[in-house]
Amino acid sequence: MHAAILLTLLHDRHLAAVAHTKLSTTEAFHYYQAIALFNSKLSGPLQGSEGDALWAASAILDAISFCHVEAKTPEEAWPLKPPSSLDLNWLSLSEGKLEVWRKTSPNRPDGIFRLLAFEYMNFPATISSRPRLEVLPLDLILLCGLDASSTATNNPYHAAALSIARSLVLTCDYTVNLSFTMFIMQMPSEYKHLLTRKDPRALLLLAYWYAKVCQYEHWWIVGRAALECQAICIYLERHHGDDANILRLLEFPKTIAACFARGNAVDYLTPYLIE
């Protein structure tokens, strides 16, 4: 209940176009209560439909962690802001969702989320069983050292690049949202480590993902995506501006981010990338 109330409050804030700020006293209260009750239930045995309730709470808490951003400008957002132990906290929380999946088994026969869980488990096959790296800009493929022999085992950028490449051919907002969720849940640990080190290639791939999801303006995604996309572009220009390939590849996410900075989202993302 507390998690649902907090998500509702954050949605109200979004509808009222309230600038990103710290949680209010009421919001912080519900957040604390939701986390405390969730952890308490997760640490004990589950009975019957409790697993479904816990999985639903996990999904809501995931959305809350991603949609709430205290930064108001790109300079205040990761990766530009001073380092903090809370950097990429939303990503750490997403990792825990896999453990919740194992404990609650939402795909069990009597689970109310079994059909959705089946869709999650089989999602890549529903859009393409064939790698589509060729839809990415050639400069990006070369920059990340991707080729026909690349795998998630021998190249830390492969899984992220493949996930982005598959998403770029999607035009349904629900499918894009699901694709982004799976990207987060299945993100390889080595790629996450590269993000924490602000590796330029890893950042560039994330900027492309952010630019893609910005097109559909899911309320709980677009705030962070637009702001951190701008921040990543500025960071790469400042710290890797001597790399002509990176500057050239930044044109796409910079264009999308600039549209959102002006409050002018435009629907030309797919033709911009795919010839």
Secondary structure in CASP SS format (residue, H / E / C, confidence):
PFRMAT SS
TARGET T0000
AUTHOR 0000-0000-0000
METHOD secondary structure of the structure
MODEL  1
M C 1.00
H H 1.00
A H 1.00
A H 1.00
I H 1.00
L H 1.00
L H 1.00
T H 1.00
L H 1.00
L H 1.00
H H 1.00
D H 1.00
R H 1.00
H H 1.00
L H 1.00
A C 1.00
A C 1.00
V C 1.00
A C 1.00
H C 1.00
T C 1.00
K C 1.00
L C 1.00
S C 1.00
T H 1.00
T H 1.00
E H 1.00
A H 1.00
F H 1.00
H H 1.00
Y H 1.00
Y H 1.00
Q H 1.00
A H 1.00
I H 1.00
A H 1.00
L H 1.00
F H 1.00
N H 1.00
S H 1.00
K H 1.00
L H 1.00
S C 1.00
G C 1.00
P C 1.00
L C 1.00
Q C 1.00
G C 1.00
S C 1.00
E H 1.00
G H 1.00
D H 1.00
A H 1.00
L H 1.00
W H 1.00
A H 1.00
A H 1.00
S H 1.00
A H 1.00
I H 1.00
L H 1.00
D H 1.00
A H 1.00
I H 1.00
S H 1.00
F H 1.00
C H 1.00
H C 1.00
V C 1.00
E C 1.00
A C 1.00
K C 1.00
T C 1.00
P H 1.00
E H 1.00
E H 1.00
A C 1.00
W C 1.00
P C 1.00
L C 1.00
K C 1.00
P C 1.00
P C 1.00
S C 1.00
S C 1.00
L C 1.00
D C 1.00
L C 1.00
N H 1.00
W H 1.00
L H 1.00
S H 1.00
L H 1.00
S H 1.00
E H 1.00
G H 1.00
K H 1.00
L H 1.00
E H 1.00
V H 1.00
W H 1.00
R H 1.00
K H 1.00
T H 1.00
S C 1.00
P C 1.00
N C 1.00
R C 1.00
P C 1.00
D C 1.00
G C 1.00
I C 1.00
F C 1.00
R H 1.00
L H 1.00
L H 1.00
A H 1.00
F H 1.00
E H 1.00
Y H 1.00
M H 1.00
N C 1.00
F H 1.00
P H 1.00
A H 1.00
T H 1.00
I H 1.00
S C 1.00
S C 1.00
R C 1.00
P C 1.00
R C 1.00
L H 1.00
E H 1.00
V H 1.00
L C 1.00
P C 1.00
L H 1.00
D H 1.00
L H 1.00
I H 1.00
L H 1.00
L H 1.00
C C 1.00
G C 1.00
L C 1.00
D C 1.00
A C 1.00
S C 1.00
S C 1.00
T C 1.00
A C 1.00
T C 1.00
N C 1.00
N C 1.00
P C 1.00
Y C 1.00
H H 1.00
A H 1.00
A H 1.00
A H 1.00
L H 1.00
S H 1.00
I H 1.00
A H 1.00
R H 1.00
S H 1.00
L C 1.00
V C 1.00
L C 1.00
T C 1.00
C C 1.00
D H 1.00
Y H 1.00
T H 1.00
V H 1.00
N H 1.00
L H 1.00
S H 1.00
F H 1.00
T H 1.00
M H 1.00
F H 1.00
I H 1.00
M H 1.00
Q C 1.00
M C 1.00
P C 1.00
S H 1.00
E H 1.00
Y H 1.00
K H 1.00
H H 1.00
L H 1.00
L H 1.00
T H 1.00
R C 1.00
K C 1.00
D C 1.00
P H 1.00
R H 1.00
A H 1.00
L H 1.00
L H 1.00
L H 1.00
L H 1.00
A H 1.00
Y H 1.00
W H 1.00
Y H 1.00
A H 1.00
K H 1.00
V H 1.00
C H 1.00
Q C 1.00
Y C 1.00
E C 1.00
H C 1.00
W H 1.00
W H 1.00
I H 1.00
V H 1.00
G H 1.00
R H 1.00
A H 1.00
A H 1.00
L H 1.00
E H 1.00
C H 1.00
Q H 1.00
A H 1.00
I H 1.00
C H 1.00
I H 1.00
Y H 1.00
L H 1.00
E H 1.00
R H 1.00
H H 1.00
H C 1.00
G C 1.00
D C 1.00
D C 1.00
A H 1.00
N H 1.00
I H 1.00
L H 1.00
R H 1.00
L H 1.00
L C 1.00
E H 1.00
F H 1.00
P H 1.00
K H 1.00
T H 1.00
I H 1.00
A H 1.00
A H 1.00
C H 1.00
F H 1.00
A H 1.00
R C 1.00
G C 1.00
N C 1.00
A C 1.00
V C 1.00
D C 1.00
Y C 1.00
L H 1.00
T H 1.00
P H 1.00
Y H 1.00
L H 1.00
I C 1.00
E C 1.00
END
